[in-house]
Amino acid sequence: MFKDLIDQYNWEETEEKIYSKTAQEVENALTKQGRLTLDDFMALISPAAKPYLEPMAALSRKYTQERFGKTMQMFIPLYITNSCTNHCIYCGFNINNDIHRIVLDETQILEEAQAIKQLGDFQNVIVLTGENPKVANVDYVRRALELLRSYFSNLSVEIPPMEVDEYEQLIDAGLNGVTCFQETYHEARYKVYHPKGKKSNYTWRVNSYDRMGLAGVHKIGLGVLIGLEDWRTDLTMMALHLRYMEKTYWQTKYAVSFPRIRPHEGKEFQPNSIMDDRELAQSIFAFRLFDHDLDLSLSTRESPDFRDHMTTLGLTSISAGSKTDPGGYSVYKSELEQFMINDDRAPEVVAAAVKVQGYEVIWKDWDLCLQS
Ligand code: SF4
């Protein structure tokens, strides 16, 4: 299990290694033939790589076009419940927030599916829940997938970690992919952000990716919440995790996304580690250079300008038209979204912005198309 491997890496030593990388090591990584190592990744993510954004962008574009062509896949999230028993201190759905909790019933889930169909030709849908084992358990998610599979050809979930046999049940119900954000790989600090509830168990979460691999999930998505701990160290730990997964579960496809918390007015949770736009671009390039086959994704947390700018530089999928409250696409609106949307353009406007750059918009998953 991955926990055994990550236990061999000391956070502070890894951080020190990243921050002591030199320009020469960055250049070595950029000119290297063959697969990059974790050490190369650290160089590309380090402050020493900041002056090399242009060559990194050019290589990122080249590798992405070689593997994926000039395409951009579109997806949309579907929150089916905001009920949650966890205490994540950065999240609006946490149990201490006095908000109206919604668990969509079957009729409401179908209404959401129909409302999404009115927005665009979406085939890639990510179904999301909070963590409340009493109401949003495997039976509930399985039933949701069964209902949605006649509307969408590619269903993924972003749900609390499950057992192997539970993932298998979801695969039988039509599941293609699972995304799970580790939030942070810093075990001691993880406890600070997740003080109570099931999610406070770091080992259970960090080993959930192994359980997905063992169950045969077709595509696994990784991510850290950028803004919790030093983002360079967290991304390096994630690159380690990715390489481990690719070696251990080599038949699975992998995706990485980059949710970042940005500073904002008010008393809400403020990021401890800020990543600016150039650093986010650097991170995307570093992952593309590290892994040419990876699906790299940006959500509507990011601005229209940034998303448009990154379209040809390494991304392979973007969301559009997103609502992050259960029932948000139809009539059952709740009073709080999980996070603020930064790009509220209609899906056809986002698609037009992709096409104008000479890229084809893909509403389906090409791997599944090839399988069928
Ligand atoms: S991040 Fe997820 S598990 Fe944590 S409070 Fe929010 S919805 Fe619940």
Residues whose N, C-alpha, C, O or C-beta is under 5 A from the ligand:
A	BS01	SF4	C84 N86 H87 C88 C91 F93 N94 T129 G130 E131
